[in-house]
Amino acid sequence: MSLQVDVRARREGFVVEAAFDAKGGETLVMLGPNGAGKSTLVDALAGLLQPERGRVVLAGRTLDEDDVHVAASDRPIGVVFQKLLLLPHLTVLENVAFPLRARGERAEAARRKARDALERLGAGALAEKRPAELSGGEAQRVALARALVGEPGLLLLDEPLSALDVTSKTQIRALLRRELSTFGGVAVVVTHDPVDAMTLGERLVLVEDGRVTQSGSPDEIRAAPRTPYAADLVGVNLFTGVLEPADDGTALIRTADGVVAAALSPGMDPITRDVLGILRPADVALHLKRPEGSPRNVFEGRVRFITVEGDRARVGLETAPPLVAEVTAASLRALDITEGLHLWASFKALEVRVVAR
């Protein structure tokens, strides 16, 4: 199973050009700012928008090329749209069975497969409900079951977590990771959230203004970002390690370089597990002397680099673990920060977002 894409698509005068490929079992995350063209690419892959030129090949079968255009209903593809698009007049079970019935499967067999898909996603009890009766997290499980029930070769997830609250997002993200880890086809996840990207995908494709500007693993993009968007995307502080509960109700992330105090995310059990801690550089405060007060995280180290863009500056520190802080250019001058200077950095445990890897 593999996917090769090299297309040019147009929607209302906006042109999107993209070329990438993926192999079976791989989860590719497509990132970009709003309006970059990500959803246009999803529609082109799903067969809802015919490319102006180029080709789409899935598992050796050409879906788009020159005069070839396989209709959406005939493509071995499962899609979770951003707005989910559950059919309001059908029950949950009928919604999940709908793609199978549309392909001509008998009602009994389609319902049996739909019920199995719902059970696997922890949504079996919802079978007789209508979409209007579902919470956001429940509706997302149903939409995912509908996308997977036909055992597609390509799974497209368009902003699957964007409409969820924090608790539901944590639960559905864990569910997605589990399903994607065993999915034998190609999965393409579209998002603008770096947390979703870092936790769901093995490879990133960055889309800006209708063009693919960079692709690679998170580490590859972090090592050499090619655009300001890429630099901002990977500019967060990431702490990879084991989560350990602390006595005061918070938690510790024990990394290879040091220990970071963090607050548990809603819905996360305080048990030891592999996690990512995410900290915005803007939440890191810099000091010439050891800070007083109550920040749980205080580190010291020398300034490794300084980059200035407009009225903002990013300061990299040789702390343990390493940190990047973002301050105003005025603060940079006021503190007289230069490369090699010894500084203290602090941030609150509440500022560190913890997500399961």
N, C-alpha and C positions, 0 to 999 in steps of 0.2 A: 504494500500500500504506500503510495507516495502522491504528492501534489506538486505540480509545476504551474506557476502563474507568471504571465508576462502580458499585461493588458493595458489598454488605454480606454477609459470610460468617461462619458460626459453626462452631466445632469444639470439642466438649467444653465448652461453656459460654463459650468465649472468642470474642468478637466482633471482627471486623476490618472496617473500613470504609475504602475507598480510592477515589479518583478521580484519574485522570491520563490523558494521551494521548501518543502518539508517532507520528512519521511514518516512512515507509519509509526504510531506510538508517540509521536512528538507533539508537544503543545507549544504553539507559536503565539506570542502575544503581540498584537498590533497596537501601538500607542501613538498618540498625537493629540494636539490641542483640539478644542471644539472647532468644527468647520474645516478640519484638515482633509477630509475625504474618506475617513475610515468606513462609515456606514455605506457610502457609495460602493466601496470595494466589496463589502459584505453582500450587497444586493447583486453585484456582478457575479460573485462566486456562487450565490444561491440561484442564479438564473433569472432573477427578477429584473435585471438590467443588462441588455446585450452590449458588450464592449464594441467600441468603434473599430478596434483592431486588436490583434494579439491572440493569445491562446490560453486556455485553461485545460489542464490534463490531470485527471484523477485516476490513480491505479491503472494507468495505461490507456484509459478511455478519454478521448477528446470531447470536452463539453462545449468548448468555444474555439473556433478558428475559421477565419474567412467566412464562408457561407454556413458553417456548422454552428448551430445554437440549440443545445438540448434544453427543453422546457424545464422550468423549476420542478414541476410535478414528476418528471422522469429522472431527476438527478438523485443519486444515492447520498443525499445530504440531509442532516438534521440542523435546524436553526432555532436558536432562542433569541427572538428579537428584543430590542430594548423595551418596547411596550408590551411584550409577551404575546399579545394578540390571541388570547384564549377566547373561544367562541362562547358568548354569554348564554346562549339558549341550550347548550349541551352540558351534561354533567361532567365532572372531572374525568371519570372513566371514559366517557364518550369522546372527550377532547383528546385524551392520550391515544385512544384507538383510531381517531380520525385519519391520520396519515396511512395507516394500514388498510382501512376501509376504502380510502381514495385509490389505493393501488389494486383493489379488487379482492382483498382477503375476506373470507367469510366472517360474519359478525361474531360468532362464538370464539373463533380462534383469535380475532383481533382483540376482543375484550379480555381474553385470558392473558395475552401478551401485555396488554395495557395494565392489567392488575399486577402482574409480576413486576413491571417497571416501576409502578407506584410503590409497591412493597419495598423494593430495593432502595428507593430514595426516601423511605420513612414517611410515605404519604398514603399508605393503603387505606387509612381511616377516612380519607377525604373523597373516596371514590364516588359517592352519591351526592356530593355537594355541587353547587353551581359556582362559577368563578367569582361572582359578587360576594359570596360568603367567605372567601379566602383572605387571609392576611398576606402581606407582601412576600414573606418568606415561604408560605404555603404555595402561593401562585408561582413562585420561582421554581419550586420543586416539581410542580405539575408541568410547567413549560419544559423543564429539563427532561422529565420522563417522556414527554411527547417527542422531543428531539431525538432521544436515544432509542425509542421503542422499535424503530425500523432497522436497527443496527447499521447506521450510516457509515460510509467510508470517510466522510468529512463532517465534522461538527463545528458549527459557527455559533459563537456566543457573543452577541453585540451588547456591550455594557451590562453584563449579567448582574452586577451588584449595585448599580448606580442608584436605584430607587429604594434601597433597603435601609432600615435604621441600623444603628451600630450593632445591636445584639443579633439581629437577623443576618447582617452581613458577615459576622464572625462565623455563624453556623453554616451559612450557605457556602462561604469560601472553603471551609473544611470539607464540606460535602463535595464541592467541585474538585478539590485536590484529590479526594479519594476516587471519584469517578474517572478523572482524567488519567490517573496513574495506571488504570487498568484498561483504558480505552485503546483499542488496537488500530484505529484509524488515525487520521490527522485532525487535530483540534486547533482552531484559530479563535483566540479570545481577543475581543476588541475592548479597549479601556483607555481612560485617560488618568487612571489612578496608579501611581507608582507602587503602592503597597500590593495591589492586585497583581501587577506585572511581576514583581519580585517573588511573590508567593505561588503564582499559578504557572508561570512559563519557564521553559528552559532556554528559549531564544526570543529576542525582541526584534520587532521590525518597527522602526520609527517613521511615521508619516507626517509630513509638514507641507502645507499648501499644495496638496495633491501629488506629492512626490515622496518616494522612499529616500530618506536622507541617511539612514544608517541601519545596519542589522548586525546581530551578533548576540553573544551571551551577555548577561548583565555585567560580568567582570570585564569583558572585552570593551563594552561601551564605556564603562567607568574608567578604564585605563586610557582611552583616547576618544572622548566625545567630539563629534565633528561639528555640532551646531550649538548655539546657546540653549536651545530647548533640551538637547541631549545632556548638556552640562547641568542644567537645572534639574532634569529628571533624576540623574544619578548623584546629585549633590547632597542628598540626605545622608545623615550619619546612620549607618547600619551596624547593628551589634548582633552577631550570630553566635548563639551559644545555648546553654542549658538553663532553663528556668527553675529557680529554687524559691520556695516561699520564705519570706522573712517574718520575724516575730511581730512586727508592727502592722501586719496586714498587707504590706506591699510585697514586692518580689525582687529577687536578684537575678540578673542575667550574667552567668559566668562564661566569659568568652576566653579565647586563647590568649588575649592580651591583658585582660583585667576584668573587673566586676563593675556592673552598672546597676543602680537601683531603678526600678520601674514600677508603675502601677498596673495592676492586672486589668485587662480589657474586660468589658461586660461579657458574661457568658463563658469566660475562660476559667477552667478549674485550676486551683492553685496546686498543681502537681508537677513534678519534674517532667520536662519535655523539651525538645528542640524548638527554638523560637527565633524570630527576628525581632529586634528592637529597632524602632524607627524614630529618629530625633531630627527635627528641623534645625538647620544651622542657625536660624534666627532665634531659636530658643536657648542658644548657648551664650552665656554672659562671660565677658573677659574682664580680668582684674590684674592690676600690677602687683597686688599683695593678696595673700590668702583671704578669701571673703569671709565675713562674719555673717551670722544669721543661720537659716535653717535649710539651705539646699542640701539634698541628700547626696548629690554627685559633685565632688570637687576634685579636679585633676590639675596637675602642673606639668609644664613642658615648654619646649622652645618653639618659636614660630618657624614652621617649615616653608610656607609660601604665603604670598599675599596677592590677590587679584582684585582689581578695582574695575567696576562697570558702573558708570554714571555716579550716582550718589550712594551706591552700596559697595561693600568690600567683603571678600571671603578670606578668612584667615585659617590656614591649616596648622594644626598643632601636633607636635611629637609627644603626645600623651599616651597613656596606656589604659584603655584603647585609644587609638588616634582619633582626633576630632577635627571638624570643620565648623567654624563659627561665622555668622554673617552679621556685620555691624554697619552702621552708616560710615560714609567716608569722613564725616566730621568727627565721629568717635575715634576713628583710626588716627586722625591727626591729633586729637586731644590727648590720647594715651601715648602718642609718639611710638606707635607699633611699627617695628621693622623686623625683617627676617633675622633670625638668630636670637631675638629678645626672649627672655624667660617670662612666661605669663601663667596666670591661674585661670582656669575655666570652670564654670559651674552651671548646673541646670537641675530643675526639679524632677523628681521621679514621675510626677504626673505628666510631664512633657514627653515621656518615652512611650510610644505606642507599641504594644506587644501583640504579635500575631504568630500563630503556629506555622512552622515551616511545612 
